[in-house]
């Protein structure tokens, strides 16, 4: 029984996440020839404050980008 766990940043709508789960299950079915009813796909949404790249959280990085865009060009 294949089990696929997807971790992603929060913020996508439920329909998009559901579509992703279905498509991943279909690809696993096609590539591994596993019966579709035996495949488990789980998505975990992680808050941006709990996802770091280096020593900065994703929310920090996004805030910095937003502030940089708001600064007037010299």
C-alpha positions in Angstrom: 0.0 0.0 0.0 1.8 3.2 -1.2 1.5 6.1 1.2 2.4 9.6 0.0 2.7 12.5 2.4 2.7 16.0 1.0 3.7 19.0 3.2 2.9 22.4 1.9 2.5 26.0 3.1 -1.0 26.8 4.1 -3.2 29.1 2.0 -4.5 27.0 -0.9 -8.2 26.5 -1.2 -9.7 23.1 -0.4 -10.6 22.4 -4.0 -7.0 22.9 -5.1 -5.7 20.6 -2.4 -8.3 17.9 -3.2 -7.4 18.0 -6.9 -3.7 17.6 -6.0 -4.5 14.6 -3.8 -6.5 12.9 -6.6 -3.9 13.6 -9.2 -1.0 12.3 -7.1 -3.0 9.1 -6.4 -3.6 8.6 -10.1 0.1 9.1 -10.9 1.1 6.6 -8.2 -1.5 4.2 -9.6 -0.1 4.6 -13.2 3.6 4.5 -12.4 3.6 1.7 -9.7 0.6 -0.3 -11.0 -0.8 -0.2 -7.5 -4.5 -0.6 -7.2 -6.0 2.9 -6.7 -8.0 1.8 -3.7 -4.8 0.9 -1.8 -3.1 4.3 -2.3 -3.1 6.8 0.6 -2.3 10.4 0.0 -2.1 12.8 2.9 -1.6 16.6 2.8 -0.4 18.6 5.7 -0.6 22.3 5.6 2.1 24.1 7.6 1.7 27.7 8.8 4.2 30.1 7.2 5.5 30.9 10.7 6.5 27.2 11.1 8.4 26.9 7.8 11.9 28.2 7.7 14.5 28.6 4.9 17.8 29.0 6.7 17.2 31.1 9.8 14.2 33.0 8.4 10.6 31.8 8.5 8.6 32.0 5.3 6.4 34.7 6.8 9.6 36.8 7.5 10.8 36.4 3.9 7.4 37.4 2.5 7.2 40.4 4.8 10.7 41.5 3.7 9.7 41.2 0.0 6.5 43.2 0.7 8.5 45.9 2.4 11.0 46.1 -0.4 8.2 46.6 -2.9 6.7 49.4 -0.8 10.0 51.3 -0.6 10.3 54.2 -3.1 12.9 53.7 -5.8 16.0 55.9 -5.5 
